[in-house]
Amino acid sequence: MLESLVCPVTQATLSYDAGAQELLSAPAGLAFPIRGGIPIMLVAEARRLD
């Protein structure tokens, strides 16, 4: 399913961080959480990558 998801900001592909349960968008500098197996692809819910 990861192949069908893209960053809502940049449309770039995402990488999966299993330990943190997040989908990462390096170009946007955002990490989108996965809660209960569901990716939350809202910018307001994402955390900034340092």
matplotlib code that plots the C-alpha trace (Angstrom):
import matplotlib.pyplot as plt

x = [0.0, 2.9, 3.6, 0.2, 0.7, 2.6, 3.3, 0.3, 2.6, 5.3, 3.7, 7.1, 7.3, 7.3, 9.6, 8.3, 9.8, 8.6, 10.0, 8.3, 5.2, 5.5, 5.7, 8.5, 8.7, 12.2, 11.5, 8.8, 10.6, 7.5, 6.7, 3.1, 1.9, 0.3, -2.4, -4.1, -2.6, -4.1, -1.7, -2.8, -1.9, -2.9, -0.2, -1.7, -1.0, 2.5, 5.6, 8.6, 11.8, 14.9]
y = [0.0, 2.3, 2.6, 4.3, 6.9, 10.2, 13.3, 15.6, 18.6, 17.6, 14.5, 12.8, 9.1, 8.3, 6.1, 4.0, 4.2, 1.0, 1.9, 5.3, 4.2, 7.1, 7.8, 10.2, 12.8, 14.1, 16.8, 18.3, 17.6, 16.0, 12.7, 11.6, 9.3, 5.9, 5.2, 1.9, 0.9, 4.0, 6.7, 10.1, 12.2, 15.6, 18.3, 19.5, 16.1, 15.7, 16.5, 18.4, 16.5, 18.0]
z = [0.0, 0.6, -3.1, -3.6, -1.0, -1.7, 0.3, 0.3, 0.1, -2.5, -4.1, -3.4, -2.4, 1.3, 3.3, 6.2, 9.7, 11.4, 14.8, 15.0, 13.0, 10.6, 6.9, 6.1, 3.4, 3.3, 0.6, 2.8, 6.1, 7.6, 9.3, 9.1, 11.9, 11.5, 14.1, 14.4, 11.1, 9.3, 7.9, 8.9, 5.8, 7.3, 7.4, 10.7, 12.2, 10.9, 12.9, 11.5, 10.8, 12.3]

ax = plt.figure().add_subplot(projection="3d")
ax.plot(x, y, z, "-o")
ax.set_aspect("equal")
plt.show()
